[in-house]
Amino acid sequence: MRLLFVHIFVIVAVESFHVSIYGNRKFQSTRRAYEVESEQSSEVDTSTQQQQLRTFEEMFFDEAELDADCQQVYPRGTPASEGYHVTRYFSVPSDGFGCLESISNGRITSDLVDRLGLSPDNVTVPVALMLLDPESYPTQSRARKSCRKGTVIVNRGPLILDEASGEVQFNQTACFQGRAIHRVYPGDVIGIQKRMHGGLYPGLETTKPPFDLPIVYEDNHFAIVNK
């Protein structure tokens, strides 16, 4: 009886050992399969992200090349040596502005006219900006701020024609940066200038950056990049 019990105990122990080994091997095999699947999934995700990044880069530079093909050369501003170019300009009417109070829809009051000594053919640069571009310069303070920043240029008289390029240009000997105290008269041209490389917009110097920014998340509204 005792020998039978010992024999049964040994058989159970051996079977338990076999089951333990089999279970451990199965666990290790399942774990390895999961790791391989995870690695493959990660490789697929990484490959997909890289493909999306390449597609985005190709689209970006293709659009930049298209923009460069239809670029516009802007007139030189002042000082031209500092890279200023005029992006838009307005001509003061040859017969003046007319009644300042009425054409400004009340933004230019009679008190302002009397205080600054304004007339239809003699106005300050900020007032002229308010009359010529009311959307960008709805108030005198906005126009004065642009004058202080040096983005306003005044050309005395009409623009000149560059015979070499066939483009109109601001006369560098007759233009100056407009300040709030400066006056403009019929026939003058007021320009809004910005500092840009080469006077081209968009520029030709569109090149791929020397580094990659991994895209963490991207949708139709925003993107998250790892800097």
MIDOSE-1310 file (N, C-alpha, C; in nm, 2 decimals, decimal comma, always signed):
residues 227
mrll	+0,08/-0,12/+0,00/+0,00/+0,00/+0,00/+0,09/+0,12/+0,00; +0,19/+0,12/+0,08/+0,28/+0,24/+0,09/+0,35/+0,25/-0,04; +0,40/+0,14/-0,10/+0,47/+0,15/-0,23/+0,38/+0,20/-0,34; +0,25/+0,16/-0,33/+0,16/+0,21/-0,43/+0,14/+0,36/-0,42
fvhi	+0,12/+0,41/-0,29/+0,11/+0,55/-0,27/+0,23/+0,63/-0,32; +0,35/+0,58/-0,29/+0,47/+0,65/-0,33/+0,48/+0,65/-0,48; +0,44/+0,54/-0,55/+0,44/+0,54/-0,69/+0,34/+0,64/-0,75; +0,22/+0,65/-0,70/+0,13/+0,74/-0,75/+0,18/+0,89/-0,72
fviv	+0,24/+0,91/-0,61/+0,29/+1,05/-0,58/+0,40/+1,09/-0,68; +0,49/+0,99/-0,72/+0,59/+1,02/-0,81/+0,53/+1,05/-0,95; +0,43/+0,97/-0,99/+0,37/+0,99/-1,12/+0,31/+1,13/-1,12; +0,23/+1,17/-1,02/+0,17/+1,30/-1,01/+0,27/+1,41/-1,02
aves	+0,38/+1,39/-0,95/+0,49/+1,50/-0,94/+0,55/+1,51/-1,08; +0,57/+1,40/-1,15/+0,64/+1,40/-1,28/+0,54/+1,47/-1,38; +0,41/+1,44/-1,37/+0,32/+1,50/-1,46/+0,30/+1,65/-1,44; +0,31/+1,69/-1,31/+0,30/+1,83/-1,28/+0,42/+1,90/-1,33
fhvs	+0,54/+1,84/-1,32/+0,66/+1,90/-1,38/+0,65/+1,92/-1,53; +0,59/+1,81/-1,59/+0,58/+1,82/-1,74/+0,48/+1,93/-1,78; +0,37/+1,94/-1,70/+0,27/+2,05/-1,73/+0,33/+2,18/-1,70; +0,41/+2,20/-1,60/+0,48/+2,32/-1,57/+0,57/+2,36/-1,68
iygn	+0,65/+2,27/-1,73/+0,74/+2,30/-1,84/+0,67/+2,33/-1,96; +0,56/+2,26/-1,99/+0,48/+2,28/-2,11/+0,41/+2,42/-2,10; +0,36/+2,45/-1,98/+0,29/+2,58/-1,96/+0,39/+2,70/-1,98; +0,51/+2,68/-1,92/+0,61/+2,78/-1,93/+0,66/+2,80/-2,07
rkfq	+0,68/+2,69/-2,15/+0,72/+2,70/-2,29/+0,61/+2,77/-2,37; +0,48/+2,73/-2,34/+0,37/+2,79/-2,41/+0,36/+2,94/-2,38; +0,39/+2,98/-2,25/+0,38/+3,12/-2,22/+0,49/+3,20/-2,29; +0,62/+3,14/-2,29/+0,73/+3,20/-2,35/+0,70/+3,22/-2,51
strr	+0,64/+3,11/-2,56/+0,61/+3,12/-2,71/+0,51/+3,22/-2,74; +0,40/+3,23/-2,66/+0,30/+3,33/-2,68/+0,36/+3,47/-2,66; +0,44/+3,49/-2,55/+0,50/+3,62/-2,53/+0,59/+3,66/-2,64; +0,67/+3,56/-2,70/+0,76/+3,60/-2,81/+0,67/+3,64/-2,93
ayev	+0,56/+3,56/-2,95/+0,48/+3,59/-3,07/+0,42/+3,73/-3,06; +0,38/+3,76/-2,93/+0,32/+3,89/-2,91/+0,42/+4,00/-2,93; +0,55/+3,98/-2,89/+0,66/+4,08/-2,91/+0,68/+4,09/-3,05; +0,69/+3,98/-3,13/+0,71/+3,99/-3,27/+0,60/+4,07/-3,34
eseq	+0,48/+4,04/-3,30/+0,36/+4,11/-3,36/+0,37/+4,26/-3,32; +0,41/+4,29/-3,20/+0,42/+4,43/-3,16/+0,52/+4,50/-3,24; +0,64/+4,43/-3,26/+0,75/+4,49/-3,33/+0,70/+4,52/-3,48; +0,63/+4,41/-3,54/+0,59/+4,43/-3,67/+0,49/+4,55/-3,68
ssev	+0,40/+4,55/-3,58/+0,30/+4,66/-3,58/+0,36/+4,80/-3,57; +0,47/+4,80/-3,48/+0,54/+4,93/-3,46/+0,61/+4,97/-3,59; +0,67/+4,86/-3,66/+0,74/+4,89/-3,79/+0,64/+4,94/-3,89; +0,52/+4,88/-3,89/+0,42/+4,93/-3,99/+0,38/+5,07/-3,96
dtst	+0,36/+5,10/-3,82/+0,32/+5,24/-3,79/+0,43/+5,33/-3,82; +0,55/+5,30/-3,79/+0,66/+5,39/-3,82/+0,67/+5,41/-3,97; +0,66/+5,30/-4,05/+0,66/+5,31/-4,20/+0,55/+5,40/-4,25; +0,43/+5,38/-4,19/+0,32/+5,46/-4,23/+0,34/+5,61/-4,20
qqqq	+0,40/+5,64/-4,08/+0,43/+5,77/-4,04/+0,53/+5,83/-4,14; +0,64/+5,76/-4,17/+0,74/+5,80/-4,26/+0,69/+5,83/-4,40; +0,59/+5,74/-4,44/+0,53/+5,76/-4,57/+0,45/+5,89/-4,57; +0,37/+5,91/-4,46/+0,29/+6,03/-4,45/+0,38/+6,15/-4,45
lrtf	+0,49/+6,14/-4,38/+0,58/+6,26/-4,37/+0,64/+6,29/-4,51; +0,68/+6,18/-4,58/+0,73/+6,21/-4,72/+0,63/+6,27/-4,81; +0,50/+6,22/-4,79/+0,40/+6,27/-4,88/+0,37/+6,42/-4,84; +0,37/+6,45/-4,71/+0,36/+6,59/-4,67/+0,47/+6,68/-4,72
eemf	+0,59/+6,63/-4,71/+0,71/+6,71/-4,76/+0,70/+6,73/-4,91; +0,66/+6,63/-4,99/+0,65/+6,64/-5,13/+0,54/+6,74/-5,17; +0,43/+6,74/-5,10/+0,32/+6,83/-5,12/+0,36/+6,97/-5,09; +0,43/+6,99/-4,98/+0,48/+7,12/-4,94/+0,57/+7,19/-5,04
fdea	+0,67/+7,11/-5,08/+0,77/+7,17/-5,18/+0,71/+7,18/-5,32; +0,62/+7,09/-5,35/+0,55/+7,11/-5,48/+0,47/+7,24/-5,49; +0,40/+7,26/-5,38/+0,32/+7,39/-5,37/+0,41/+7,51/-5,37; +0,53/+7,50/-5,30/+0,62/+7,61/-5,29/+0,68/+7,64/-5,43
elda	+0,70/+7,53/-5,51/+0,75/+7,55/-5,65/+0,65/+7,62/-5,73; +0,52/+7,58/-5,71/+0,41/+7,64/-5,79/+0,40/+7,79/-5,76; +0,41/+7,82/-5,63/+0,41/+7,96/-5,58/+0,52/+8,04/-5,64; +0,64/+7,97/-5,65/+0,76/+8,04/-5,70/+0,74/+8,07/-5,85
dcqq	+0,67/+7,98/-5,92/+0,65/+8,00/-6,06/+0,57/+8,12/-6,09; +0,47/+8,15/-6,00/+0,38/+8,27/-6,02/+0,41/+8,38/-5,93; +0,53/+8,39/-5,88/+0,57/+8,50/-5,79/+0,56/+8,64/-5,85; +0,56/+8,73/-5,77/+0,55/+8,87/-5,81/+0,67/+8,95/-5,76
vypr	+0,72/+9,03/-5,84/+0,84/+9,12/-5,80/+0,78/+9,25/-5,75; +0,81/+9,29/-5,63/+0,75/+9,41/-5,58/+0,85/+9,53/-5,59; +0,80/+9,65/-5,60/+0,89/+9,77/-5,61/+0,97/+9,78/-5,49; +1,09/+9,84/-5,50/+1,18/+9,86/-5,39/+1,12/+9,98/-5,30
gtpa	+1,13/+9,96/-5,17/+1,09/+10,06/-5,08/+1,21/+10,14/-5,04; +1,20/+10,20/-4,92/+1,31/+10,28/-4,87/+1,33/+10,26/-4,72; +1,45/+10,25/-4,67/+1,57/+10,24/-4,76/+1,58/+10,10/-4,83; +1,61/+10,11/-4,96/+1,61/+9,99/-5,04/+1,73/+9,90/-5,00
segy	+1,83/+9,96/-4,94/+1,95/+9,88/-4,90/+1,92/+9,78/-4,78; +1,81/+9,81/-4,71/+1,77/+9,72/-4,60/+1,67/+9,62/-4,64; +1,64/+9,60/-4,77/+1,55/+9,50/-4,81/+1,40/+9,53/-4,81; +1,37/+9,66/-4,80/+1,23/+9,70/-4,80/+1,17/+9,69/-4,94
hvtr	+1,05/+9,64/-4,96/+0,98/+9,64/-5,08/+0,83/+9,67/-5,06; +0,77/+9,74/-5,15/+0,63/+9,78/-5,14/+0,54/+9,67/-5,19; +0,45/+9,63/-5,10/+0,36/+9,52/-5,13/+0,23/+9,57/-5,19; +0,19/+9,69/-5,15/+0,07/+9,76/-5,21/+0,08/+9,91/-5,19
yfsv	+0,01/+9,98/-5,28/+0,02/+10,13/-5,27/-0,11/+10,19/-5,32; -0,12/+10,32/-5,29/-0,24/+10,39/-5,32/-0,20/+10,53/-5,37; -0,28/+10,58/-5,46/-0,26/+10,71/-5,52/-0,36/+10,81/-5,46; -0,30/+10,92/-5,42/-0,39/+11,03/-5,37/-0,46/+11,09/-5,49
psdg	-0,60/+11,10/-5,49/-0,67/+11,16/-5,60/-0,61/+11,29/-5,65; -0,61/+11,31/-5,78/-0,56/+11,43/-5,84/-0,64/+11,56/-5,80; -0,76/+11,54/-5,77/-0,85/+11,65/-5,73/-0,87/+11,66/-5,58; -0,79/+11,58/-5,50/-0,81/+11,58/-5,36/-0,91/+11,48/-5,31
fgcl	-0,94/+11,48/-5,18/-1,03/+11,39/-5,12/-1,17/+11,43/-5,11; -1,20/+11,56/-5,13/-1,33/+11,61/-5,12/-1,36/+11,64/-4,97; -1,49/+11,63/-4,93/-1,52/+11,66/-4,79/-1,48/+11,55/-4,70; -1,38/+11,58/-4,61/-1,32/+11,48/-4,53/-1,42/+11,41/-4,44
esis	-1,50/+11,49/-4,38/-1,60/+11,44/-4,28/-1,69/+11,34/-4,34; -1,74/+11,37/-4,46/-1,85/+11,28/-4,52/-1,79/+11,16/-4,58; -1,67/+11,17/-4,64/-1,62/+11,05/-4,71/-1,56/+10,95/-4,61; -1,53/+11,00/-4,49/-1,48/+10,91/-4,38/-1,59/+10,85/-4,29
ngri	-1,71/+10,88/-4,33/-1,82/+10,83/-4,24/-1,81/+10,87/-4,10; -1,77/+10,99/-4,08/-1,76/+11,05/-3,94/-1,64/+11,01/-3,86; -1,55/+10,93/-3,92/-1,42/+10,89/-3,85/-1,33/+11,01/-3,84; -1,34/+11,10/-3,94/-1,26/+11,22/-3,93/-1,35/+11,33/-3,90
tsdl	-1,34/+11,38/-3,78/-1,43/+11,49/-3,73/-1,39/+11,63/-3,77; -1,48/+11,72/-3,76/-1,45/+11,86/-3,79/-1,34/+11,91/-3,69; -1,35/+11,86/-3,56/-1,25/+11,90/-3,47/-1,11/+11,86/-3,51; -1,10/+11,74/-3,56/-0,97/+11,69/-3,61/-0,92/+11,77/-3,73
vdrl	-1,01/+11,81/-3,82/-0,98/+11,89/-3,93/-0,93/+12,02/-3,89; -0,99/+12,09/-3,80/-0,95/+12,22/-3,75/-0,82/+12,21/-3,68; -0,80/+12,11/-3,59/-0,68/+12,10/-3,51/-0,56/+12,07/-3,59; -0,57/+11,99/-3,70/-0,45/+11,96/-3,78/-0,44/+12,04/-3,90
glsp	-0,54/+12,13/-3,93/-0,54/+12,21/-4,04/-0,55/+12,14/-4,17; -0,64/+12,04/-4,18/-0,66/+11,96/-4,29/-0,75/+12,02/-4,40; -0,72/+11,98/-4,52/-0,81/+12,02/-4,63/-0,81/+11,91/-4,74; -0,90/+11,92/-4,83/-0,91/+11,81/-4,93/-0,78/+11,78/-5,00
dnvt	-0,69/+11,88/-5,02/-0,57/+11,85/-5,09/-0,45/+11,87/-5,00; -0,47/+11,86/-4,87/-0,36/+11,87/-4,78/-0,39/+11,79/-4,65; -0,35/+11,67/-4,64/-0,38/+11,59/-4,52/-0,26/+11,52/-4,47; -0,26/+11,47/-4,35/-0,15/+11,40/-4,29/-0,15/+11,26/-4,35
vpva	-0,04/+11,19/-4,33/-0,02/+11,05/-4,38/-0,12/+10,96/-4,31; -0,14/+10,97/-4,17/-0,24/+10,88/-4,11/-0,38/+10,90/-4,16; -0,42/+11,03/-4,18/-0,55/+11,06/-4,23/-0,57/+11,00/-4,38; -0,46/+11,02/-4,46/-0,47/+10,96/-4,59/-0,49/+10,81/-4,59
lmll	-0,42/+10,74/-4,50/-0,43/+10,60/-4,49/-0,58/+10,56/-4,45; -0,64/+10,64/-4,36/-0,77/+10,61/-4,32/-0,87/+10,63/-4,43; -0,84/+10,72/-4,52/-0,93/+10,74/-4,64/-0,91/+10,64/-4,75; -0,78/+10,61/-4,77/-0,75/+10,52/-4,89/-0,77/+10,37/-4,85
dpes	-0,75/+10,33/-4,73/-0,76/+10,19/-4,69/-0,83/+10,18/-4,55; -0,96/+10,21/-4,55/-1,03/+10,21/-4,42/-1,04/+10,08/-4,35; -1,03/+9,97/-4,43/-1,04/+9,84/-4,36/-0,91/+9,81/-4,28; -0,79/+9,84/-4,34/-0,67/+9,82/-4,26/-0,64/+9,93/-4,16
yptq	-0,69/+10,05/-4,18/-0,67/+10,16/-4,10/-0,80/+10,23/-4,06; -0,87/+10,16/-3,97/-1,00/+10,22/-3,93/-0,99/+10,34/-3,84; -0,88/+10,35/-3,77/-0,86/+10,46/-3,67/-0,73/+10,53/-3,70; -0,72/+10,65/-3,65/-0,59/+10,73/-3,67/-0,48/+10,66/-3,59
srar	-0,51/+10,61/-3,47/-0,41/+10,54/-3,39/-0,35/+10,42/-3,46; -0,43/+10,35/-3,54/-0,37/+10,23/-3,61/-0,28/+10,28/-3,73; -0,32/+10,39/-3,79/-0,24/+10,45/-3,90/-0,11/+10,51/-3,84; -0,12/+10,57/-3,73/+0,00/+10,63/-3,67/+0,10/+10,52/-3,63
kscr	+0,05/+10,41/-3,58/+0,13/+10,30/-3,54/+0,21/+10,25/-3,66; +0,15/+10,23/-3,77/+0,22/+10,19/-3,89/+0,33/+10,28/-3,93; +0,30/+10,41/-3,92/+0,40/+10,51/-3,95/+0,52/+10,50/-3,86; +0,50/+10,48/-3,73/+0,61/+10,46/-3,63/+0,69/+10,34/-3,66
kgtv	+0,63/+10,23/-3,72/+0,70/+10,11/-3,75/+0,78/+10,12/-3,88; +0,76/+10,23/-3,95/+0,84/+10,24/-4,07/+0,79/+10,16/-4,19; +0,66/+10,12/-4,19/+0,61/+10,04/-4,30/+0,53/+10,13/-4,40; +0,53/+10,26/-4,38/+0,46/+10,35/-4,47/+0,56/+10,43/-4,55
ivnr	+0,55/+10,44/-4,68/+0,64/+10,51/-4,77/+0,56/+10,61/-4,85; +0,61/+10,73/-4,87/+0,54/+10,83/-4,95/+0,63/+10,86/-5,07; +0,57/+10,86/-5,19/+0,64/+10,90/-5,31/+0,58/+11,03/-5,36; +0,66/+11,14/-5,37/+0,62/+11,27/-5,42/+0,60/+11,26/-5,57
gpli	+0,47/+11,27/-5,61/+0,44/+11,26/-5,75/+0,42/+11,12/-5,79; +0,40/+11,10/-5,92/+0,37/+10,96/-5,97/+0,49/+10,87/-5,97; +0,47/+10,74/-5,98/+0,58/+10,65/-5,98/+0,65/+10,65/-6,12; +0,77/+10,60/-6,12/+0,85/+10,60/-6,24/+0,85/+10,46/-6,30
ldea	+0,88/+10,45/-6,43/+0,88/+10,32/-6,50/+1,03/+10,28/-6,52; +1,06/+10,16/-6,47/+1,19/+10,10/-6,49/+1,19/+10,04/-6,63; +1,27/+10,10/-6,72/+1,28/+10,06/-6,86/+1,34/+9,92/-6,87; +1,43/+9,88/-6,78/+1,49/+9,75/-6,79/+1,39/+9,64/-6,76
sgev	+1,31/+9,65/-6,66/+1,22/+9,55/-6,62/+1,07/+9,57/-6,67; +1,04/+9,70/-6,70/+0,91/+9,73/-6,74/+0,81/+9,75/-6,63; +0,86/+9,75/-6,50/+0,78/+9,76/-6,38/+0,79/+9,90/-6,33; +0,68/+9,94/-6,26/+0,68/+10,07/-6,20/+0,76/+10,06/-6,07
qfnq	+0,82/+10,17/-6,04/+0,91/+10,18/-5,92/+0,89/+10,31/-5,85; +0,91/+10,30/-5,72/+0,91/+10,42/-5,64/+1,04/+10,50/-5,67; +1,03/+10,63/-5,69/+1,15/+10,71/-5,72/+1,23/+10,73/-5,59; +1,35/+10,66/-5,59/+1,43/+10,66/-5,46/+1,47/+10,81/-5,43
tacf	+1,47/+10,90/-5,52/+1,51/+11,04/-5,49/+1,39/+11,12/-5,45; +1,27/+11,07/-5,46/+1,16/+11,15/-5,43/+1,06/+11,07/-5,33; +1,11/+10,97/-5,26/+1,03/+10,90/-5,17/+1,10/+10,90/-5,03; +1,02/+10,88/-4,93/+1,07/+10,88/-4,79/+0,97/+10,80/-4,70
qgra	+1,02/+10,76/-4,59/+0,93/+10,69/-4,50/+0,83/+10,79/-4,43; +0,70/+10,76/-4,45/+0,60/+10,85/-4,40/+0,58/+10,85/-4,25; +0,59/+10,96/-4,19/+0,56/+10,98/-4,05/+0,43/+11,05/-4,02; +0,39/+11,04/-3,90/+0,25/+11,10/-3,87/+0,24/+11,25/-3,90
ihrv	+0,36/+11,32/-3,89/+0,35/+11,46/-3,91/+0,36/+11,50/-4,06; +0,40/+11,41/-4,14/+0,42/+11,44/-4,29/+0,28/+11,46/-4,36; +0,28/+11,54/-4,46/+0,16/+11,57/-4,54/+0,17/+11,50/-4,68; +0,06/+11,47/-4,73/+0,05/+11,42/-4,87/-0,04/+11,51/-4,95
ypgd	-0,02/+11,52/-5,08/-0,09/+11,61/-5,17/-0,14/+11,53/-5,29; -0,23/+11,59/-5,37/-0,28/+11,52/-5,49/-0,17/+11,48/-5,58; -0,18/+11,35/-5,63/-0,08/+11,30/-5,71/+0,03/+11,22/-5,64; +0,04/+11,23/-5,51/+0,14/+11,15/-5,43/+0,09/+11,01/-5,42
vigi	+0,19/+10,92/-5,40/+0,16/+10,78/-5,39/+0,21/+10,73/-5,25; +0,12/+10,66/-5,18/+0,15/+10,61/-5,05/+0,16/+10,46/-5,06; +0,27/+10,40/-5,02/+0,30/+10,26/-5,02/+0,31/+10,20/-4,89; +0,27/+10,07/-4,88/+0,29/+9,99/-4,76/+0,41/+9,89/-4,79
qkrm	+0,51/+9,90/-4,71/+0,63/+9,82/-4,74/+0,66/+9,72/-4,63; +0,73/+9,62/-4,67/+0,77/+9,51/-4,58/+0,91/+9,47/-4,62; +0,98/+9,42/-4,52/+1,12/+9,38/-4,54/+1,12/+9,23/-4,59; +1,17/+9,21/-4,71/+1,17/+9,07/-4,76/+1,29/+9,05/-4,84
hggl	+1,33/+8,92/-4,85/+1,46/+8,89/-4,92/+1,44/+8,89/-5,07; +1,52/+8,98/-5,13/+1,52/+8,98/-5,28/+1,40/+9,05/-5,34; +1,30/+9,09/-5,26/+1,18/+9,15/-5,32/+1,09/+9,05/-5,39; +1,11/+8,92/-5,36/+1,02/+8,82/-5,42/+0,93/+8,75/-5,31
ypgl	+0,81/+8,73/-5,35/+0,72/+8,67/-5,26/+0,62/+8,58/-5,34; +0,62/+8,45/-5,31/+0,71/+8,37/-5,22/+0,85/+8,37/-5,28; +0,95/+8,35/-5,19/+1,08/+8,35/-5,23/+1,13/+8,22/-5,30; +1,23/+8,23/-5,38/+1,29/+8,11/-5,45/+1,37/+8,03/-5,35
ettk	+1,41/+8,08/-5,24/+1,50/+8,00/-5,15/+1,42/+7,91/-5,06; +1,33/+7,83/-5,12/+1,25/+7,73/-5,05/+1,32/+7,60/-5,06; +1,39/+7,56/-4,95/+1,47/+7,44/-4,95/+1,42/+7,35/-4,83; +1,45/+7,23/-4,84/+1,42/+7,13/-4,73/+1,50/+7,16/-4,61
ppfd	+1,44/+7,17/-4,49/+1,52/+7,20/-4,37/+1,62/+7,09/-4,34; +1,73/+7,12/-4,28/+1,84/+7,02/-4,25/+1,80/+6,93/-4,14; +1,68/+6,91/-4,10/+1,64/+6,82/-3,99/+1,50/+6,78/-4,01; +1,46/+6,67/-3,94/+1,33/+6,61/-3,95/+1,26/+6,64/-3,82
lpiv	+1,13/+6,67/-3,83/+1,04/+6,69/-3,71/+0,94/+6,58/-3,71; +0,96/+6,48/-3,62/+0,86/+6,37/-3,62/+0,72/+6,42/-3,58; +0,62/+6,37/-3,66/+0,49/+6,41/-3,64/+0,42/+6,31/-3,54; +0,39/+6,36/-3,43/+0,32/+6,28/-3,32/+0,18/+6,26/-3,35
yedn	+0,11/+6,37/-3,40/-0,03/+6,36/-3,43/-0,07/+6,47/-3,53; -0,16/+6,43/-3,62/-0,20/+6,53/-3,72/-0,34/+6,50/-3,77; -0,42/+6,61/-3,78/-0,55/+6,60/-3,84/-0,58/+6,72/-3,93; -0,70/+6,75/-3,96/-0,73/+6,86/-4,05/-0,72/+6,99/-3,99
hfai	-0,70/+7,00/-3,86/-0,71/+7,12/-3,79/-0,57/+7,16/-3,72; -0,50/+7,07/-3,67/-0,37/+7,10/-3,61/-0,28/+6,98/-3,62; -0,15/+7,00/-3,59/-0,05/+6,89/-3,58/+0,04/+6,91/-3,46; +0,08/+6,80/-3,41/+0,18/+6,79/-3,30/+0,31/+6,73/-3,35
vnk	+0,42/+6,81/-3,33/+0,55/+6,76/-3,37/+0,64/+6,75/-3,25; +0,73/+6,67/-3,26/+0,83/+6,65/-3,16/+0,96/+6,73/-3,19; +0,97/+6,84/-3,12/+1,09/+6,93/-3,15/+1,21/+6,89/-3,07
